[in-house]
Amino acid sequence: IVPLNSQSIEIEAKSFYNCRALVNLVLPQGSTADDSTTHKHSFQRCALLQDRFGEGADSIITGLTSRFDDFPVHKLCYYHFSTTAQELRLCIEN
């Protein structure tokens, strides 16, 4: 798990190449994929991510960095190891 509010990450070309079961990944805002050096992009053959966000690395990065934008309770649950009951209660009440 990438810690909440981490600095952005640059994903190298072919970093997740052929990770056909990869589906649960959160990237910090501002993360990018460097796919300029190869014909194979960072998420090529990641079928589950491509089915959800589209084939291009840019669309996958956008999907992964904005995963919790409209789901604050889900975000707190994903980061359960650092979420307090009080934070969760406040989020639900708002």
N, C-alpha and C positions, 0 to 999 in steps of 0.2 A: 504494500500500500504506500502510495506517495503521500507524505504528510500534508495535511491541510495547509493552504497558503504557502506552498513551496514555490521556489523560483521556477520559471519556465524551463522546459527541457527541449533540446534539439535532438530529434530522433534520426539516427543515421539511416542511410539507404539500406534496405534489406534487414533492418533490425528485427522485425517480427515476421519476416518472410516465411510463408508456409505454416504459420501457427493456426491451423484450421479450427482449433477449439477455443481460441482466444475470444472471450466475450466480456470479461469483467476487468476493465481498466479505466482508471481516472487519470487524466493528465492535467497539470496546472494550466491556468489561463496563460496565453502567450506562447505555448509550446508550438514547435514547428517540426516539419519533416524535411530533411535534406535529401531530396530524390534527384538532384541534378546530375549526379555522377554515374547513374546507372539506368538502364531501362526497367529494372525491377524496383518498384517503389517499396517503401517501408512496410506496407501492409498487404503486399501482393499475396494472394492465395490464403488470406485470412477470411474464409468464407462467411463466418458468422458476423464479423464486423462489416464486411462488404454488403451482406444482405441487409443489414440494419441502416448503414450510413451511405452506401454507394461505393463504387470501385476506387475512386481517387483518394490518395493519401490526405489531401486537403479536406475533403468532406468527412473523412474518418476523424481527423484531428479536431475539426470543428465539433463533431458529435461527442467526442470524448472530453473535450475541454468544457463543453456546456451541458454536460450530462445532468447536472443537478440544478440548473438555472431556475426552473419553475417548481422544484421539489425540495424545499428546505428541510422537511422532516426526513426525507430519504437520505439527504446528505448527512444529517446528524447520525442517522442509523448506520450509514456506511462507515463513518468515523466513530463508531461506538466506543472504541477503546479510549477516546479522549473526550467523549460527550458525557456531560453530567445529566442526571435526571431533571435538575432545575432548567438546564438549557433546552432540553427536549420539551418540557412542560411549557416554557415560555414560547417556544416556536409553535407549538400546537395551538396555544391560546391566541396567538397573533394571526 
